[in-house]
Amino acid sequence: MSDVVIRAEKLGKKFIIGHQVEYSAILGEALVRSARGLLRRGADMLRGRAVVAGDEIEEFWALRDVDFEIKRGEVVSIIGHNGAGKTTMLKILSRILEPTLGRVELNGRVASLLEVGTGFHQELTGRENIFLNGAILGMTRQEVLARFDEIVAFSGVEKFIDTPVKRYSVGMYARLAFSVAAHLETEILFVDEVLAVGDAEFQKRCLDRMSAVASAGRTVLFVSHNLAAVAALTRRGIVLKGGRLIFDGPIENAIAQYSASLSKGKAARDWGRGHHSAIISADLLDAQGRPTDTYEPGTPFNLQVEVETANMPGLGLELHLRDANNLPVAFYSSSIFSQTPLPSEGRHVCRLSLQPLFLASGEYSFDISTNSLTIVVDHGVANAIPFQVAASSPGGIAYDFKQSLGHGVLAMQLASPLRIEPASSEPA
Amino acid sequence: MTSSDRPSQRLILEAGRADRQYWGDIWRYRELFFILAWRDVAVRYKQTVIGLAWAFVRPFVTMVVFTVVFGKLARLPTEGDAPYAVLVFAGLLPWTLASSILGDASNSVITNSQLVSKVYFPRIIIPFATVMVGLIDFGVSLLILVGVMAWYGVVPDWHILLLPVFVVLAVLVAIGPALWAAAMIVKYRDFRFIIPFVVQVGLYVSPVGFSTKVVPPEWQLLYSLNPMVGVIDGFRWAILGGDSPLYLPGFAVSMLVAAGMLWLGIHTFRRTERGFADLI
């Protein structure tokens, strides 16, 4: 048997996406446009093509000319920006998507974890969902039975195992879901960004479990934004950018490549658009008002976001600050927190100066979206402003308060100097 | 290792490559089939007050209404000496089974889009798993039939032994178009609106509330192009025995049409399923 377990040759995947040209408020124009759309969709259907929403259609290569080989027992990270093609690649390797070009050779049984809790049913109990999810991930009933107690113990939801999961808290649900996934044992395992669940303590257990899997001689392909985890778990990294493989080699170099492409990629960004609005650009600014990717903890957050809206009153601008594990840290909504919606028409630059946060050092990003009533996202850009905190020393001494220490991502600041006084010796 | 019957295997993924291991894969994923079927059954009557009793109420009420409307008001003839209620129920049984399979299975792929976009397995498992729900409701309705026959004192003869064959036929008649529709719905959601309409119209163009003998003899063969005609006649033949002789040429036509639709369904589904995750 060959020692190469995964071989990808000239792998490519094309998607067809539609664009909405613009909304028309004039009934006549709107009718003409929908009539034209109807004709086009009808013609597409006769030719057996899929229905694509929008007025204009564009081909889009999510993955192009990707070659690599992975040997038995290797643990490899795939890193890249959002939209670089990481998930598409994993989906092709796990047979969910069919490649448009090229071929993949797989030697060995494959399991993929693109999400935890796939197929969980709200009405079923924790116990029932373990069997359901296990089967969906490719485990047999025997295997689930054999590991059942282990799975339940790992999740820590013993008490609620016979309760429908719709009564679970989000954390319990995620823990149970990950526990099933963590007990999946196959020769080749694909893992996509599934560690961003649960609390810090549970995340640590997940990472430990992942490194146990990795050291057990199985082949693992691991997609993550969590560069700390990536560096800890893997020795080889593949960097994707715009659907192409730009680096394949030692993980330290891969992370360096990725970071470099991060700053270079900012010039040519295209985030697409929503139905009524588009976020055109977004930057973190330094004290001098220049774009930067580093934030100095304890200083105001200066952001500049350029937005275009088309005939849509009442949209709010929303920010989610996320930490390196992609967990939300803080939130801002212009429509709720400032009662200031975006203008309904035209291109505008929003300048935000947000109160200082004493962030721990590490990677962060802002997700930015335009939003109606904070419920319906019109245009959302995940990871719109990635930035880092290089060093964080809340006490002003040479102590680095790091995200990875597990004390959270915010240093608490005193409102007035700390006072320590002798306790009164007389009982009150 | 996940199981002993899954040795290391070599797999090539390429555009347009016919999957030679497909049918073997279905066998390997049989546990998933059972667990999906079990899930659909387990979830069906959750958080309802009367639960499985719904499987009694719906067919029973339909039978009463049809018996009154077609038998008493329209005074349509029954077959032989069979009570009209038994005639109706013998038609309603396969009709309910087939229409629920058609409705559930055709929507099953998109209702399980979470699975389709996140894990691999032979997709054809999904529509087949929904058949189980229809079969369980069918089993319950069968009990009503026994009750109704006892009430009217109808005793079946040896024909009843062939009833399971016609149950299988009812499933096959429904699953062919259902597979085709399931594949089409992924691409064109229009079919979501078409299928309920087909089921609604089908109830009246199929001989559910009346006997096939009502149709003039010269039209019988043409009428049998509706495959449900063959299945329902088969049910009545099995249940009423000598009172409802089977019109063989018509039955053959129905079965041919059903076989053609089954082939078309499987073929269309197989050809398009690898693109499901792209479209869903």
Contacts between the chains, C-beta under 8 A, distances in Angstrom:
chain1	res1	chain2	res2	distance
A	1	B	8	7.1
A	15	B	278	7.1
A	45	B	188	6.1
A	50	B	187	5.3
A	50	B	278	7.7
A	50	B	279	5.3
A	51	B	187	6.8
A	51	B	188	6.1
A	51	B	189	7.8
A	91	B	277	6.8
A	92	B	13	6.8
A	93	B	13	7.7
A	94	B	119	7.5
A	94	B	120	5.6
A	95	B	11	7.9
A	95	B	13	6.4
A	95	B	120	3.9
A	96	B	116	7.7
A	96	B	117	6.7
A	96	B	118	7.1
A	96	B	119	6.9
A	96	B	120	5.4
A	96	B	277	4.7
A	97	B	277	5.2
A	97	B	278	6.3
A	98	B	13	7.4
A	98	B	15	6.1
A	98	B	16	7.9
A	98	B	274	4.5
A	98	B	275	6.5
A	98	B	278	7.7
A	99	B	13	6.3
A	99	B	14	6.8
A	99	B	15	5.6
A	100	B	15	5.7
A	101	B	15	6.5
A	102	B	14	7.6
A	102	B	15	7.9
A	103	B	12	6.1
A	103	B	13	6.5
A	103	B	14	4.3
A	104	B	12	7.2
A	104	B	13	4.2
A	104	B	14	7.6
A	105	B	10	7.0
A	105	B	11	7.3
A	105	B	12	5.6
A	105	B	13	7.9
A	106	B	10	7.2
A	106	B	11	4.4
A	106	B	12	7.9
A	106	B	13	7.1
A	107	B	8	6.5
A	107	B	9	7.7
A	107	B	10	5.3
A	107	B	11	7.7
A	108	B	8	5.0
A	108	B	9	7.4
A	109	B	1	7.3
A	109	B	2	6.3
A	109	B	6	5.7
A	109	B	8	6.7
A	109	B	9	7.0
A	110	B	11	7.8
A	111	B	2	7.6
A	112	B	119	6.9
A	112	B	120	7.4
A	114	B	118	4.8
A	114	B	119	7.4
A	115	B	118	5.1
A	118	B	114	6.4
A	118	B	115	6.3
A	118	B	118	4.5
A	118	B	119	5.7
A	119	B	112	8.0
A	119	B	114	6.5
A	119	B	115	5.3
A	119	B	119	7.7
A	121	B	39	6.0
A	121	B	43	6.1
A	123	B	42	7.9
A	123	B	43	5.0
A	123	B	46	4.5
A	123	B	47	7.1
A	124	B	39	7.0
A	124	B	42	6.6
A	124	B	43	6.9
A	128	B	42	7.0
A	131	B	35	6.5
A	132	B	35	5.7
A	132	B	39	5.7
A	135	B	31	5.4
A	135	B	32	4.8
A	135	B	35	4.2
A	135	B	36	7.9
A	136	B	32	6.5
A	136	B	35	7.9
A	136	B	115	6.4
A	136	B	119	5.7
A	136	B	121	7.7
A	137	B	119	6.8
A	138	B	2	6.0
A	138	B	32	8.0
A	138	B	119	7.8
A	138	B	121	7.9
A	139	B	2	6.0
A	140	B	2	6.4
A	140	B	3	4.8
A	140	B	31	5.7
A	141	B	31	5.9
A	141	B	35	8.0
A	142	B	3	7.3
A	143	B	2	6.2
A	143	B	3	7.0
A	185	B	1	7.0
A	185	B	2	6.7
A	186	B	1	7.6
A	186	B	2	5.9
A	187	B	1	7.6
A	187	B	8	6.7
